Amino acid sequence: MAVTIKTPEEIDKMRVAGRLAAQVLEMIIPHVQAGVSTDELDRICHDYIVNDLDAVPAPLNYKGFPRSICTSINHQVCHGIPGDKRLKNGDILNIDITVIKDGYHGDTSRMFFIGKPSVSAKRVVDVAHKALWLGIEQVRPGARLGDIGHAIQSYVEAQHCSVVREYCGHGIGKVFHEDPQVLHYGEPGKGLELKPGMTFTIEPMVNVGKRHTRLLADGWTVVTKDHSLSAQWEHTILVTENGHEVLTLRQEEKDHAI
C-alpha cells in the first residue's frame, strides 16, 4: 500500500474526523472514575459517537474487534477490550478512540488516572506524554520517520523506561491503518521522507519495565511480559507545507500547538 498524499478536500475531512475524535475524549472525562466498568465507558462513547456526532466508531467489528473503543488498564499496552472489569483507585487507563466521519478516520488516545496514582504510574504516564510531543515536534517536510522514532526512543530510554516495538503508529485517512508504519524507535535521518499532505498517527507505548509484550488469548489485548505498567498517548498528525498540524488536538492541549 502506497503512502497517500491527501488533497485539500481530504485534509478538511480529516480535520473534521480528528476534531470529533478529540471531542469523544473530552466528553468521557467526567465518567472515568473508580467503580465504573470499561463496558460502561464503551457504551457512553458509542452512543455519543453515533447519536451526537453522527459518526461511526471505527474499532467496532474491525477485523472482529467487539467494541467501539479500546480500554487498556495498568500493564495492558494496547487494544484492551472493554468488559465488566470496574476501575479502582490507583489504576491508570488508556482510552483509544477512532471515529469515521464522511469516510475519513480520526484516531487519538489519552491516559487517565483513577484517583491518586502511584509515583511509578505518574512517571510512566508523564514520560509517554512528553515522548509523544517530542515525536510530533520532529514532523515537517524533509524530515524522516527515523527522526520521530529517535526523538521518542532517546528520551524514553534516558528516563529508564522502554519503548514497545511490536506496535507502532500508522498512516491514516480513508483507511484505518495504511502506510507508512511510524516506529517509535529508530535512527535520525533514516526512513521515509515526510511530505506535505501525509497524515499518520504517533502513539508511543512506554513501559516502566522491559519493552517485551505478549498477546492474550482474546487475540487483541496486548500486555507487558513482565507485568510492569504501560502508558500510551496518541494523536493524528498532518504534515503541512512548513511543519505539522495536530488534527486530534484537545482543548486542554492548545498550548502545544504553536
Secondary structure, DSSP 8 states (H G I E B T S, - for coil): -------HHHHHHHHHHHHHHHHHHHHHGGG-STT-BHHHHHHHHHHIIIIIS--EETTTTGGG--SSSEEEETTEEE-----S-B--TT-EEEEEEEEEETTEEEEEEEEEE-SS--HHHHHHHHHHHHHHHHHHTT-STT-BHHHHHHHHHHHHHHTT-EE--SS-EEE-SSSSSEEEEE-SS--TT-S-B--TT-EEEE--EEESS-S-EEE-TTSS-EEETT---EEE-BEEEEE-SSSEEETT--GGGGGG--
